[in-house]
Amino acid sequence: MDIRSIIDRELRALCQIEDDDPDYDEDVNLFDAGYLNSLGGVKLMAFLEERFSIEISQRDLILYPMNTLREICAVVERKLER
């Protein structure tokens, strides 16, 4: 399974997003649309760090937007390249 599919599956489970949700796509702002709140964001970061064996620092959160599935995948891919 590729990175995008893994993260998408976790987001759908964490946020209880149905497969046929017409508002959810890889570019929707997960916070603005109400899918994620701050606690959900922390849970998602913990999942990403554990699943991909990466560390997402406070600096990363400031430098790189992580509001959409596309942005989250880009950060994970960047971290895995190091």
C-alpha positions as CSV (number, residue, x, y, z in Angstrom):
1,M,0.0,0.0,0.0
2,D,1.4,3.4,-0.9
3,I,1.8,6.4,1.5
4,R,-1.3,8.2,0.3
5,S,-3.5,5.2,0.8
6,I,-2.2,4.5,4.3
7,I,-2.7,8.0,5.4
8,D,-6.1,8.3,3.7
9,R,-7.3,5.1,5.4
10,E,-6.1,6.4,8.8
11,L,-7.7,9.8,8.3
12,R,-11.0,8.2,7.3
13,A,-11.0,6.0,10.4
14,L,-9.8,8.8,12.8
15,C,-12.3,11.3,11.4
16,Q,-15.1,8.9,10.7
17,I,-15.2,9.9,7.0
18,E,-17.5,7.8,4.9
19,D,-16.3,6.5,1.5
20,D,-19.0,8.4,-0.3
21,D,-18.5,11.8,1.5
22,P,-18.7,14.3,-1.4
23,D,-16.8,17.0,0.6
24,Y,-13.7,14.9,1.3
25,D,-10.8,14.9,-1.1
26,E,-7.1,15.2,-1.0
27,D,-7.2,19.0,-1.1
28,V,-9.9,19.8,1.5
29,N,-8.6,21.6,4.5
30,L,-9.2,19.0,7.2
31,F,-9.4,21.5,10.0
32,D,-11.5,24.2,8.3
33,A,-14.0,21.5,7.1
34,G,-14.4,20.1,10.6
35,Y,-12.9,16.7,9.9
36,L,-10.0,17.3,12.3
37,N,-9.6,19.3,15.5
38,S,-6.4,19.8,17.6
39,L,-6.7,16.5,19.4
40,G,-7.3,14.7,16.1
41,G,-4.2,16.4,14.7
42,V,-2.1,15.2,17.6
43,K,-3.4,11.7,17.1
44,L,-2.6,11.9,13.4
45,M,0.9,13.1,14.1
46,A,1.5,10.2,16.5
47,F,0.2,7.7,13.9
48,L,2.5,9.2,11.2
49,E,5.6,9.1,13.4
50,E,4.9,5.5,14.5
51,R,3.8,4.1,11.2
52,F,6.5,5.7,9.1
53,S,9.3,5.8,11.7
54,I,9.7,9.6,11.3
55,E,9.8,12.6,13.6
56,I,7.6,15.6,13.0
57,S,9.0,18.5,14.9
58,Q,7.4,21.8,16.0
59,R,9.6,23.4,13.3
60,D,8.1,21.1,10.7
61,L,4.6,22.1,11.7
62,I,5.6,25.8,11.3
63,L,7.5,25.4,8.0
64,Y,5.2,22.9,6.2
65,P,1.5,23.1,6.0
66,M,-0.3,19.9,7.0
67,N,-3.9,20.8,6.5
68,T,-4.8,18.5,3.6
69,L,-4.2,14.9,2.7
70,R,-1.9,16.1,-0.1
71,E,0.1,18.3,2.2
72,I,0.4,15.6,4.8
73,C,1.6,13.1,2.3
74,A,4.2,15.6,1.0
75,V,5.7,16.1,4.5
76,V,5.8,12.3,5.1
77,E,7.5,11.7,1.7
78,R,10.0,14.6,2.4
79,K,10.8,13.0,5.8
80,L,11.3,9.5,4.3
81,E,13.8,10.9,1.8
82,R,16.2,12.0,4.5
